[in-house]
Amino acid sequence: MDGVNFYTRNLSRSRTWLMKVLEDEDLKLAIARGEYIIHRGRGEGIKPLIDAMDTIGLDNLKGAILADRIVGLAVSYLAVYAGFSEIHGLIVSRSAIKFLESRGIAIYWMEAVDAILDRSKSSLCPFEKIALEVKDPRIFYLLVKNSIMGRSGGKIAANDLKSSVRF
């Protein structure tokens, strides 16, 4: 087995059935419960995952399986907050693998990379930067949702949100 441990596995030679669904249906993400797909998402970035979390509801995602084309620390934080039990990614960052391993979440990937870059591939993805600063899945979710919803034009700082969120 190519895996690092029980929870992780590099699948560079074979795809999981969910990875095949992503590719065959040209999806950004797919969410499954058991062998049934309960949600298919298209779009860019992490918005399809935020939309799925809001549409399906966090209680209904606990224990589900997430397949996403690109899994970085940002997606990993959202997956932990939502309660996914397993993650399948075509491209996964090493920081995401380490984080998910530390949380006991199974992670399968086709390709591991050092970092998830922005669309121009010139610097780190902006949501990865936020995830590195925040380091808390719940606060990250609230911050990203706020940014995506445009309540503050995406300009709210992580420290501003930390001081306004109760634990």
C-alpha positions in Angstrom: 0.0 0.0 0.0 1.3 3.5 -0.9 -0.4 5.1 2.2 1.3 7.1 4.9 -0.9 5.5 7.5 -4.4 4.1 8.0 -6.1 7.4 7.2 -4.2 8.5 4.1 -3.5 6.9 0.8 -1.8 8.2 -2.3 -3.8 6.8 -5.2 -1.6 8.0 -8.1 -2.3 4.8 -10.0 -6.1 4.3 -9.4 -9.0 6.6 -8.8 -11.8 6.1 -6.2 -15.3 5.9 -7.6 -16.0 9.5 -6.4 -12.9 10.8 -8.2 -14.2 9.1 -11.4 -17.6 10.9 -10.8 -15.9 14.3 -10.5 -14.1 13.7 -13.8 -16.8 12.0 -15.8 -19.5 14.6 -14.9 -17.1 17.5 -14.9 -18.0 18.4 -11.3 -16.1 20.6 -8.8 -17.3 18.4 -5.9 -19.5 15.5 -5.0 -20.9 14.6 -1.6 -21.9 11.0 -0.9 -23.5 9.1 1.9 -22.5 5.5 1.6 -22.6 4.6 -2.1 -25.2 7.3 -3.0 -24.3 10.8 -4.2 -26.4 13.3 -2.3 -25.0 16.5 -3.9 -23.2 17.5 -7.0 -21.5 20.9 -7.2 -20.1 23.0 -10.0 -18.3 26.3 -9.9 -14.9 27.7 -8.8 -13.1 27.9 -5.6 -14.7 27.0 -2.3 -18.1 28.6 -3.0 -19.6 25.2 -4.2 -18.7 23.7 -0.8 -20.0 26.6 1.2 -23.2 26.4 -0.9 -23.5 22.7 -0.2 -23.0 23.2 3.5 -25.8 25.8 3.6 -28.1 23.9 1.3 -27.8 20.5 2.9 -27.1 21.6 6.4 -24.3 20.7 8.8 -26.4 18.1 10.6 -27.0 16.2 7.4 -23.3 16.3 6.4 -21.9 14.6 9.5 -20.3 11.3 8.4 -20.7 12.0 4.7 -17.9 11.7 2.1 -16.6 14.7 0.2 -14.9 14.5 -3.2 -13.3 17.7 -4.4 -11.0 18.5 -7.3 -8.7 20.6 -5.2 -8.3 20.1 -1.5 -6.1 22.6 0.4 -6.2 23.7 4.0 -9.2 25.9 3.3 -11.4 22.9 2.1 -10.0 20.8 4.9 -11.1 23.3 7.5 -14.6 23.4 5.9 -14.7 19.6 5.8 -13.8 19.3 9.5 -16.4 21.9 10.4 -19.1 20.1 8.4 -18.2 16.8 9.9 -17.2 14.9 6.8 -15.7 11.4 7.6 -13.7 11.0 4.5 -12.1 13.2 1.8 -11.2 12.3 -1.8 -9.2 14.8 -3.8 -7.6 14.9 -7.2 -5.1 17.4 -6.0 -4.4 17.8 -2.3 -1.9 20.0 -0.5 0.5 18.4 2.0 -0.8 20.8 4.7 -4.3 19.5 4.1 -3.1 15.9 4.4 -1.3 16.7 7.6 -4.3 18.6 9.1 -6.8 15.9 8.1 -4.6 13.2 9.5 -4.4 15.1 12.8 -8.2 15.1 13.0 -8.5 11.3 12.1 -10.2 12.0 8.8 -9.5 9.6 5.9 -7.9 11.3 2.9 -7.3 9.9 -0.5 -5.6 11.8 -3.3 -4.2 11.5 -6.8 -1.5 14.1 -6.5 0.0 15.8 -3.5 1.3 19.4 -3.9 3.2 21.8 -1.7 0.6 24.5 -1.9 -2.7 25.5 -3.5 -2.1 28.6 -5.7 -4.4 31.3 -6.9 -5.8 31.3 -10.4 -2.8 33.1 -11.8 -0.5 30.5 -10.1 1.7 33.4 -8.9 0.9 33.2 -5.2 -0.9 31.2 -2.5 -4.7 31.0 -2.9 -6.3 33.8 -0.8 -8.5 31.4 1.1 -5.4 29.3 1.9 -3.8 32.5 3.4 -6.9 33.0 5.5 -6.8 29.4 6.7 -3.2 29.7 7.7 -4.0 32.9 9.7 -7.2 31.7 11.4 -6.3 28.1 12.3 -9.9 27.4 13.5 -12.4 25.6 11.2 -15.5 27.3 12.7 -14.1 30.8 12.5 -12.7 30.1 9.0 -16.2 29.0 7.9 -17.8 32.2 9.3 -15.2 34.4 7.8 -15.3 32.8 4.3 -19.1 32.7 4.3 -19.1 36.4 5.2 -16.6 37.1 2.5 -18.5 35.1 -0.2 -21.9 36.7 0.8 -20.3 40.1 0.3 -21.5 41.5 3.6 -18.3 43.4 4.0 -17.2 43.3 0.4 -14.8 40.5 1.3 -12.6 43.0 3.3 -13.2 41.8 6.8 -10.0 40.8 8.6 -9.6 37.6 10.5 -8.8 39.4 13.7 -12.0 41.4 13.4 -14.1 38.3 13.1 -12.2 36.5 16.0 -13.1 39.3 18.3 -16.8 39.3 17.3 -17.4 35.5 17.4 -18.3 33.8 20.7 -16.9 30.4 21.4 
